[in-house]
Amino acid sequence: MDSSSSTYRILALTAISGELSPDALFHTNISKSYREKLLTKLKEEGLLKTHYRDRLRGYRLTGKGKQLLLAENPERFRFYLTGSSDTNQPRSEYPRRLRLQQASIAYAMLQCAGVEIFRDRKAPLFQPGTGQETPYHTALPAFYHSHKVKELGAEAIKINNSRTIGILLAPEYIYAVFCTGSALMKWEYRTELKVKALLSYHASQGILSGSRGGPRYHPDTPVRALIIGEGMDTALKLMESTGGFRKSYFYLDSSFDFFHYIPDDSTGETMIRLLCSPALQKALNGLLLSDLQPPCSDYSLEHNALRDGYPVLLSYDFDMLRLSRFRTALSLRGMTGHLICFDFQKTVLEQYFRETASIETIDLKKFERRFLH
């Protein structure tokens, strides 16, 4: 089977996800009309089946579909399609199914953004180097599912309740990836803090140092949170959340030093490319700051530059924690600030800052034409 074909892409995404969300198909670059024909064909051939329960529709592989992929590339799919894992034997409970479907959207977005997602094309993680040559030469960025963290054994017990779906390794950062859909996800501060500590520790020990062909990291590599949600309105819910009863739902805390938010649409794919490219961020920052004055230390608040005496914050990376600190600092000082963001982020930031800040936007399409094509 041609691994570049649309058929393979759908079957492979379903295999590593356990249950494919219909919304994930939007990120496969397959036209809607052809997608519908292809899904009908795959079901007629007995490779794919629809699973509908609790008003949640998804797609799962049949036994025939699993055998086809295992015969095609056992190294890539054995982990997902054998044993009693959630991907091989998906449960029927709504929360579990929803989590699998949200992960399928994240997988599709990451793949569209040029992130490596397949096991056989990445070096193993969390394994000391042997000094021997290996066939692995992982190119960054690369995504590792949370199952990889569980391979740490006893260490992983400490973070079993983490909501992260996996780890995105970028050239200068490590992202813990979360999917929240359109609602606030469950959140345990201590558990997520342990996730960051665990990843930081293994980076500092050199286990991610490239000794087995994997990526090489400095001991002080930042570990950031990357949250994927439904549209930009969900970002406002996250930023304004107080955690609910007993702080059991998400709120902006200190478990991570950065909380980036991206929507689960095509703009999110662009944001993944940007967040995974320090060079691209540097070039964009240089362009945006070129006609602004340098920041002022006397202001005692975090900002990137000044415009006519007003503090300016580059907010296109949508770090919710940084945005929260900026709004709080402006309010406490009775100041007005200025934000620079992408056009699709403007409405939410207007609602969040109100009269506290003015907003200037970057045209996303022009950015893509200039920097990504």
C-alpha positions as CSV (number, residue, x, y, z in Angstrom):
1,M,0.0,0.0,0.0
2,D,1.3,3.4,-0.9
3,S,2.0,5.2,2.4
4,S,1.3,8.6,0.7
5,S,-2.2,7.6,-0.4
6,S,-5.3,9.0,1.1
7,T,-6.4,5.5,2.1
8,Y,-3.2,4.8,4.0
9,R,-3.4,8.2,5.8
10,I,-6.9,7.5,7.1
11,L,-6.2,3.9,8.1
12,A,-2.9,4.9,9.8
13,L,-4.4,7.7,11.8
14,T,-7.2,5.5,12.9
15,A,-4.7,2.8,14.0
16,I,-2.6,5.1,16.2
17,S,-5.6,6.9,17.6
18,G,-7.8,3.9,18.4
19,E,-10.9,5.9,17.2
20,L,-10.8,8.5,14.6
21,S,-12.9,11.7,15.0
22,P,-14.7,12.9,11.8
23,D,-13.2,16.3,12.6
24,A,-9.7,14.8,12.2
25,L,-10.4,14.2,8.6
26,F,-10.4,18.0,8.0
27,H,-6.6,17.9,8.6
28,T,-5.8,15.2,6.0
29,N,-5.9,17.6,3.0
30,I,-8.5,15.3,1.4
31,S,-11.5,17.1,-0.2
32,K,-14.8,16.6,1.6
33,S,-16.4,14.9,-1.4
34,Y,-13.5,12.5,-1.9
35,R,-13.4,11.8,1.9
36,E,-17.0,10.7,1.8
37,K,-16.4,8.4,-1.1
38,L,-13.2,7.0,0.4
39,L,-14.9,6.3,3.8
40,T,-17.7,4.5,2.0
41,K,-15.2,2.4,0.0
42,L,-13.2,1.5,3.2
43,K,-16.3,0.4,5.0
44,E,-17.5,-1.7,2.0
45,E,-14.1,-3.4,1.8
46,G,-14.4,-4.2,5.5
47,L,-11.3,-2.2,6.6
48,L,-13.1,0.5,8.6
49,K,-16.4,0.7,10.6
50,T,-18.5,3.4,12.1
51,H,-18.9,3.4,15.9
52,Y,-21.9,5.5,17.1
53,R,-22.9,5.7,20.8
54,D,-24.0,8.5,23.1
55,R,-24.3,10.8,20.1
56,L,-20.6,10.5,19.4
57,R,-19.6,9.2,16.0
58,G,-16.2,7.9,15.2
59,Y,-14.3,5.4,13.0
60,R,-12.5,2.3,14.1
61,L,-10.4,-0.3,12.3
62,T,-11.9,-3.7,11.7
63,G,-9.9,-6.9,12.3
64,K,-9.2,-7.0,8.6
65,G,-8.0,-3.4,8.6
66,K,-5.6,-4.2,11.5
67,Q,-4.2,-7.2,9.8
68,L,-3.6,-5.2,6.6
69,L,-1.5,-2.5,8.5
70,L,0.3,-5.1,10.6
71,A,1.3,-7.0,7.5
72,E,2.3,-3.7,5.8
73,N,4.5,-2.3,8.6
74,P,4.6,-4.3,11.8
75,E,7.2,-2.0,13.4
76,R,5.0,1.0,13.0
77,F,1.7,-0.5,14.1
78,R,2.4,-3.5,16.4
79,F,2.4,-1.3,19.5
80,Y,-1.1,0.1,18.7
81,L,-2.8,-3.0,17.2
82,T,-1.9,-5.8,19.6
83,G,-2.6,-6.5,23.2
84,S,-5.2,-4.8,25.4
85,S,-4.3,-1.1,24.8
86,D,-7.0,1.5,24.3
87,T,-6.0,1.8,20.6
88,N,-6.4,-1.9,19.9
89,Q,-9.4,-2.5,22.1
90,P,-11.1,0.9,22.5
91,R,-13.5,1.2,25.4
92,S,-17.1,2.3,25.0
93,E,-17.3,4.8,27.8
94,Y,-17.9,8.3,26.5
95,P,-14.9,10.0,28.3
96,R,-12.5,7.4,27.0
97,R,-13.8,7.6,23.5
98,L,-13.8,11.4,23.5
99,R,-10.1,11.4,24.7
100,L,-9.2,9.0,21.8
101,Q,-11.0,11.2,19.3
102,Q,-9.4,14.4,20.6
103,A,-6.0,12.7,20.3
104,S,-6.8,11.8,16.7
105,I,-7.4,15.4,15.9
106,A,-4.1,16.3,17.5
107,Y,-2.3,13.6,15.5
108,A,-3.8,14.9,12.2
109,M,-2.8,18.5,13.0
110,L,0.7,17.5,14.0
111,Q,1.2,15.5,10.9
112,C,-0.1,18.3,8.7
113,A,2.3,20.7,10.4
114,G,5.3,18.5,9.5
115,V,5.7,16.8,12.9
116,E,6.9,13.1,12.9
117,I,4.3,10.9,14.6
118,F,5.2,7.4,13.6
119,R,7.2,5.1,16.0
120,D,9.3,3.5,13.4
121,R,10.7,6.9,12.2
122,K,11.8,8.1,15.7
123,A,14.5,7.1,18.2
124,P,13.3,5.5,21.4
125,L,13.1,7.8,24.4
126,F,14.1,7.4,28.0
127,Q,16.8,4.8,27.2
128,P,20.5,5.2,28.1
129,G,22.8,5.2,25.2
130,T,24.7,2.0,24.4
131,G,27.4,3.6,22.2
132,Q,26.3,1.4,19.3
133,E,25.1,2.6,16.0
134,T,21.3,2.6,15.5
135,P,19.1,3.2,12.5
136,Y,17.3,6.0,14.2
137,H,17.9,9.6,13.1
138,T,15.0,11.5,14.5
139,A,14.3,14.8,12.8
140,L,12.6,17.4,14.9
141,P,9.9,18.2,15.6
142,A,8.6,14.8,16.7
143,F,5.7,13.7,18.8
144,Y,5.7,10.9,21.3
145,H,2.4,9.6,22.7
146,S,1.9,9.4,26.5
147,H,2.3,5.6,26.2
148,K,6.0,6.2,25.7
149,V,6.2,7.9,29.2
150,K,4.5,4.8,30.7
151,E,7.5,2.8,29.5
152,L,9.4,4.4,32.4
153,G,7.7,1.9,34.7
154,A,7.6,2.8,38.3
155,E,8.4,6.4,37.6
156,A,5.3,6.8,35.4
157,I,3.0,5.8,38.3
158,K,3.5,9.3,39.7
159,I,1.9,10.9,36.6
160,N,-0.7,8.3,35.7
161,N,-3.5,10.9,36.2
162,S,-1.9,13.5,33.9
163,R,-4.1,14.8,31.1
164,T,-1.2,15.1,28.7
165,I,-1.7,13.1,25.5
166,G,2.0,13.1,24.7
167,I,5.3,15.0,24.3
168,L,6.2,17.3,21.3
169,L,9.9,17.6,20.9
170,A,10.9,20.8,19.1
171,P,14.4,22.1,18.4
172,E,14.7,24.3,21.6
173,Y,11.6,23.3,23.6
174,I,9.8,20.3,25.0
175,Y,6.0,20.6,24.9
176,A,3.6,18.6,27.0
177,V,0.5,18.4,24.8
178,F,-3.1,18.6,26.1
179,C,-6.4,18.3,24.4
180,T,-9.4,20.1,26.0
181,G,-12.0,20.2,23.3
182,S,-14.7,22.8,24.0
183,A,-14.8,22.4,27.8
184,L,-12.4,22.7,30.8
185,M,-10.4,19.5,31.2
186,K,-9.8,17.8,34.5
187,W,-6.6,19.2,36.1
188,E,-4.3,18.1,39.0
189,Y,-1.7,20.7,39.7
190,R,0.7,18.3,41.5
191,T,0.5,15.7,38.8
192,E,1.2,18.1,35.9
193,L,4.1,19.6,38.0
194,K,5.5,16.1,38.2
195,V,5.2,15.8,34.4
196,K,7.4,18.9,33.9
197,A,9.9,17.8,36.6
198,L,10.1,14.3,35.0
199,L,10.8,15.6,31.5
200,S,13.3,18.2,32.8
201,Y,15.1,15.5,34.8
202,H,15.5,13.1,31.8
203,A,16.7,16.0,29.6
204,S,19.3,16.9,32.2
205,Q,20.5,13.3,32.5
206,G,21.1,13.2,28.8
207,I,18.6,10.4,28.1
208,L,17.2,12.7,25.4
209,S,20.7,13.7,24.4
210,G,20.9,11.9,21.1
211,S,23.0,9.0,22.2
212,R,20.6,6.6,20.4
213,G,20.1,8.9,17.5
214,G,17.5,10.9,19.2
215,P,17.2,14.7,19.7
216,R,19.9,16.5,21.8
217,Y,18.8,18.8,24.6
218,H,20.5,21.2,27.0
219,P,19.8,20.5,30.7
220,D,17.9,23.8,31.0
221,T,15.6,23.1,28.1
222,P,12.2,24.7,28.9
223,V,9.2,22.3,29.3
224,R,6.0,24.1,28.1
225,A,2.3,23.2,28.0
226,L,0.6,23.2,24.6
227,I,-3.2,23.1,24.8
228,I,-5.3,22.2,21.8
229,G,-9.0,23.3,22.0
230,E,-12.1,23.8,19.9
231,G,-11.8,27.2,18.3
232,M,-10.6,30.4,20.1
233,D,-13.6,30.8,22.4
234,T,-12.3,27.9,24.5
235,A,-9.1,29.9,25.2
236,L,-11.2,32.5,27.0
237,K,-12.8,29.8,29.1
238,L,-9.4,28.6,30.1
239,M,-8.0,32.0,30.9
240,E,-11.0,33.0,33.0
241,S,-11.3,29.6,34.8
242,T,-10.7,29.5,38.6
243,G,-10.6,25.7,38.6
244,G,-14.1,25.0,39.8
245,F,-15.0,23.0,42.9
246,R,-11.8,21.9,44.7
247,K,-9.7,23.2,41.8
248,S,-10.4,19.9,39.9
249,Y,-10.6,21.6,36.5
250,F,-8.1,23.5,34.5
251,Y,-6.9,26.9,35.7
252,L,-3.7,28.9,35.0
253,D,-1.2,27.8,37.7
254,S,2.5,27.4,38.0
255,S,2.8,23.8,37.0
256,F,4.3,25.0,33.7
257,D,6.0,28.3,32.9
258,F,4.2,28.6,29.6
259,F,0.7,27.7,28.6
260,H,0.3,28.1,24.8
261,Y,-3.1,27.7,23.3
262,I,-4.0,26.8,19.7
263,P,-7.3,26.1,18.1
264,D,-8.1,22.7,16.4
265,D,-8.3,24.1,12.9
266,S,-6.0,25.1,10.1
267,T,-4.7,28.1,12.1
268,G,-3.6,25.7,14.7
269,E,-1.5,23.8,12.2
270,T,0.3,27.1,11.3
271,M,0.8,27.8,15.0
272,I,2.4,24.4,15.5
273,R,4.9,25.2,12.7
274,L,5.6,28.5,14.3
275,L,6.0,27.2,17.9
276,C,8.3,24.5,16.7
277,S,10.6,26.9,14.8
278,P,12.8,29.2,16.9
279,A,14.2,30.7,13.6
280,L,10.7,31.5,12.4
281,Q,9.8,33.2,15.7
282,K,13.1,35.2,15.7
283,A,12.4,36.4,12.2
284,L,8.8,37.4,13.0
285,N,9.9,39.1,16.2
286,G,12.5,41.1,14.4
287,L,10.0,42.3,11.9
288,L,7.4,43.3,14.5
289,L,9.8,45.1,16.8
290,S,11.7,46.9,14.0
291,D,9.6,50.1,14.3
292,L,9.1,50.0,18.1
293,Q,11.2,51.4,21.0
294,P,13.0,49.1,23.4
295,P,11.3,48.0,26.6
296,C,11.6,50.1,29.8
297,S,12.9,48.5,33.0
298,D,11.2,51.2,35.1
299,Y,7.8,49.8,34.2
300,S,8.3,46.7,36.3
301,L,6.1,44.6,34.1
302,E,6.9,42.0,31.4
303,H,6.8,43.5,27.9
304,N,8.7,43.3,24.6
305,A,8.8,47.0,23.5
306,L,7.3,50.4,23.8
307,R,5.0,52.4,21.5
308,D,4.5,56.0,22.3
309,G,5.3,55.2,26.0
310,Y,2.8,52.3,26.2
311,P,4.1,48.7,26.9
312,V,3.8,46.3,24.0
313,L,3.4,42.6,24.3
314,L,4.0,40.2,21.4
315,S,1.1,37.8,22.0
316,Y,0.9,35.9,18.8
317,D,2.2,32.7,20.5
318,F,-0.8,33.0,22.8
319,D,0.9,32.1,26.0
320,M,-2.1,32.4,28.3
321,L,0.0,32.7,31.5
322,R,2.0,35.6,30.0
323,L,-1.2,37.3,28.9
324,S,-2.7,36.9,32.3
325,R,0.3,38.4,34.0
326,F,0.3,41.3,31.5
327,R,-3.4,42.1,32.1
328,T,-3.0,41.9,35.9
329,A,0.1,44.2,35.8
330,L,-1.7,46.8,33.7
331,S,-4.7,46.8,35.9
332,L,-2.6,47.1,39.1
333,R,-0.7,50.1,37.7
334,G,-3.7,51.7,36.0
335,M,-1.9,51.5,32.7
336,T,-2.9,50.8,29.1
337,G,-1.0,48.3,27.0
338,H,-0.7,47.2,23.4
339,L,-0.9,43.7,22.0
340,I,0.3,42.3,18.7
341,C,-1.4,39.1,17.7
342,F,-2.7,37.2,14.7
343,D,-6.1,38.3,13.3
344,F,-7.8,35.1,14.4
345,Q,-6.8,35.7,18.0
346,K,-8.1,39.3,18.2
347,T,-11.7,38.8,19.3
348,V,-10.8,36.7,22.3
349,L,-8.1,39.1,23.4
350,E,-10.5,42.0,23.1
351,Q,-12.9,40.2,25.4
352,Y,-10.2,39.3,27.8
353,F,-8.4,42.7,28.0
354,R,-11.4,45.0,27.2
355,E,-10.2,48.7,27.7
356,T,-6.9,47.6,29.3
357,A,-5.1,47.2,25.9
358,S,-5.3,48.1,22.3
359,I,-4.7,45.4,19.7
360,E,-2.8,45.3,16.4
361,T,-3.1,42.2,14.2
362,I,-0.9,40.2,11.9
363,D,-2.7,38.9,8.8
364,L,-2.2,35.1,9.1
365,K,-2.5,34.5,5.3
366,K,0.2,37.1,4.6
367,F,2.4,35.6,7.3
368,E,2.0,32.1,5.7
369,R,2.8,33.4,2.2
370,R,5.9,35.3,3.4
371,F,7.3,32.7,5.9
372,L,5.9,29.3,5.1
373,H,5.8,29.2,1.3
